[in-house]
Amino acid sequence: MRVRSWLMILAIALGVTGPAAAGKDAPILSQWADTAPRIDGAADDWAGMELAPQTLGIQVGFKNDDKYLYIQFLFTDPKALTSVEATGMTLYFDVQGKKSKDHGINFRRLQMTADEFIAFLEQKQGPLPEEQKKPYRANPRYSVFYYGMISKGVKHIQQAEEREGILPAVFRYGVQGRQVLYEFAIPLARAAVLAPGIGTQPGQAVKVGFEWGGWSRSLQQFSASQFNQMATAARADKPREDPTAEGGDPAAAGGMRMGDAPDIAAMRKMQPRKYDFWVDVNLAAK
């Protein structure tokens, strides 16, 4: 019973359910942005714009100028958030109108210690002198809004290319009561394979995919640690039999008997819901 209770608690904590899909088929018209919206996780710059509702309590809206596609992604139902903090939000773009995941950008917020943040800066800017590191160490923790590239044939997230002439992608999110707003700014031009751009221009159409939740590596590690704790608790709760005694259970010599361990099959099935849906977007030409 204890094992099953742990499984239920872990399932609730992770928002466990099966895969889900959302989305509408009608193209969404992007509005021309005379002034670029601030990417700050607030809806002020989107006032008066009607968002396109999707299923799962999600609403999306798009603006663009000649350099960026701006996206507002609103969670109106907290249930759809699942493990988005652990997996981040991945956006895919395909200018051929296909549901292709050959090119995408994963956005996530990373929590870093001071030393991790300094190492992060040095990876981007090069070595920092010790006197420049001291002010950073005054703050014990940092929150970094990070993005990495997803490309065809590569399973892991890659560092985005950064150099002169490549516009960066930007995202932020904010909590507004029971709603959570994600904002993105994605360059229209794509200067390199690992550049955070779409590869299109104003007036064109693009299919945009959104993906979040599911079974990230960090959640796998969390689940494994819970499994180990439950197995340890199961061994501690039951007295070990003497395998040499008459009628003893030989399996007890290994430390566990049938029924002591958590249901491995159930653990494998237990994972947060993964969301994946696509929309067609017609970019404004001005």
N, C-alpha and C positions, 0 to 999 in steps of 0.2 A: 504493500500500500504506500509505503514511504517513497519508493521509486516512482510509482505512478504519479504521486502528488508532485514530486520534483519535476517530472516531465510536463505536467500541466502548468506549473508555475513558469517553467522556462518557455513553454509555448506561448503563454500569454505575454510574457516579457518581450518576446521577439515578434509578436504580431503574426503568429503562424497561420498560414492558409495556403491554398494552392495558387498557381499562377493566375494573373488577371490581365485583362487588356481593356483599353478604353480608346475613345476617339470617335470623330465624326468624319464622314466622307466629303462633305462640302468644303471647297477651298476657302481659306481665310484671307481676307484682304488686309495687307499691311498698310498702315497709314504713313504718309510722308511726315518726317520729323523736321520741322523748321528749326527747332532747337533740340539738341540731343538731351534725352532724359537723363537725370542723375541715376546712377546705378548704386542705390543705397538701401534697398530693401523696403522702401516706402512707396506708397502709391500716388504721391502728390502729383508727379509729372504725368500721370495717366488719367487724371480727372476728366470726366466727360467721355471717355472712351469705353464703348461697350465691349466687354470681353466675350469671347466665344466659349460657351459652356461645353464641357466634355462630360463623360460619365465619371463616376467616382467622386463627384463633388469638386472637379477641377475646372478652372477657367483659364484660358490663354488669350493673349493679345500680342500684336506685333506692330512695330514701327520700323521705319528705316530711313536713312539718308543715303548719300552717295558713298559712305564709308562703312557704315555699320548696320546690322540687323539687331533691333532691340526687342527683347522678349520679356513679357510679364507672365509669370506662371503662378497661379494662385491656388493653394490648397484650402478649400473651404471645409473639408472634413478631415480631422486629425487622423482618422483611421487609415487614410491613404499614405500617410507619411512613412509608416513601417520603419525600415532600417535605413532611411535616406541619409542620416548622419554618418552611418558607417560606410555605405557604398558610394555616397555622393550622387549627384545627378549627371547623367551622361546624355549629351545631345548629339544626334547623328544628322548629317546633311547629305542629300543626294539631289543633284541638279537634273538628273535624268528621270526623276519622278518615281524611282524605285525605293523599296524599303531595304536599302543597303546599309550595312554596318561597317563598310570599308573605311569610313572616315568619321571620326567622332571626337568629342572633347568631354572629358570627365571633370566636373567641377565639384570640389569638396572643401570643407573647412577643416584645417588641421590645427590641433592643439599642440604647442611646442613649449619645451622649457627654454630658458634663456640661451643655453649652449646650443640647443637644437636650432633655435632661430638664428643665431650667429652663423652656424654652419650652413643654414639655408641661404642666408645673405651672401656668404662667401662663395657658394656654388654659383650664384648668379653674377656677383660683382668681382670676385677674386678675393684674395686674402685681405683681411682688415687688420690694421695696426692695433696693438693692445689698447691704446688710449681711446680708440673708437669703440671697442668692445665693452668698456666699463659702463657706459650709460645703458646699454642693452641689458646688462646683468642686474640692473636695478629693478627690473620687472621680472618676477619669477616665471611668468607664463605669457605666451603670446598666442593669438588666434590669427591664423593665416588663411586667406581665401585663395586657394590653389587650383590650378587647372593643369591637366596633362593630356597628351594626345593618344588617341586610339587609331591604329592604322591596320590595313589588311595584312593578315598573316602573322601578326604579332599579338601574343596573348596578354602581355602586361602593358600597363599604362606607361607611356614614354614622356620624357621631358620635352616640353614644347620648345621649338627653336626660337631664340630671341636674338635679334640683331637689328641693325639700322634698316629701316624700310619695312619691317614687319610690325603691324599693329597688334597690340595685345588683346586678348579676350578679357572680359571683366564680369564678375558676378558678385552679388550680395543677396542676403535674405534677411527678412525681419518678421517678427511675430506681431500680429494685430488681433488681440483677443484670442479667439479659437482658430483664426486663420493664419496661414504662413505664406508669405509672398517671396518668391524668388524672382530676381531680375538678372538679365544677361545682356551683354553687348558683344556681338560676334562680328568680326571683320568680314566684309563681303569678299574682298580679294583674298586669294590664297597664294602666298609667295613661295611656299615650299611644302614638301610632303608633310612635315611636322609643324607647319605653321598653323595657328589657330584661325583659319579663314574658311569660308564656304566655297569660294571659287565661282562667284556669280556677280551680277551687277543690278542696279535698279531696273525695274520693269520686267524682270525675269521671274520664273516660278522655281520653287525649291520645295522638296519634301523634307520635313523636319521630324525626327524621331526623338522621343523622350523615354528614358529608361532609368529606373532607380529601384532600390530594395533588393531582395534576394539574399544570397548566401555569400557574403564577402569573406575574405580571409580572416579578418578580425573576429567576425561572428563564428566562423568555424573554430577558431582557437577558443572562444568563449564557451561554445558548446562542448568542445573536448574537455575543457577544465571542469565543467559541470558533470560530465560523464564520469570523469575520474573521481570527483568528490562523492558522487552517488554510489559508485562501486566500492569506495572505501567505507562509506557509511553502511552499506549492505553487509560487508564482511564483519564490521564491528558489531552489528546488531544481532548476528546469529553466532551462537557458540560453535566452535570448530569440533567436529567429531574426531575421535581417534580412529584413523583408517585401519589400524591393526586390530581394533576390538571386533568382537563377533557382531556381525550385522552392520558394521560401520560402513560409511559411504566412502569408497576409494577416491571419489572426486574431491573429497574434503582435503586430501593431502595437498592439492594444488591451491588451497586457500579459499575457493568458492565452489558452491554447488549450483545445480540447476535452479533457476529462480532467484538466485542472489543478485545477479547482474541486471542492470537496466535493460530494457528491450532495445537492442541495437537497431533492429529494423525500424522501430518507432523513432529513434534518434535520427536515423538517416532521412526519414520522411519529414522530420520537424525542421522547417526552415521558414524564414520570413517571406511574405508574399513579394513577388517580383512584378513590377509594372512595366509595361512596354506599349506605347501607342504612338501613332504617326498622324501628322496633319499636313495638308498641302497649303502652301503659302504663296500668294501672288504679291511680289514686292512692288511697292509704289514706284512710279517713274518720275514723280514730282508734279 
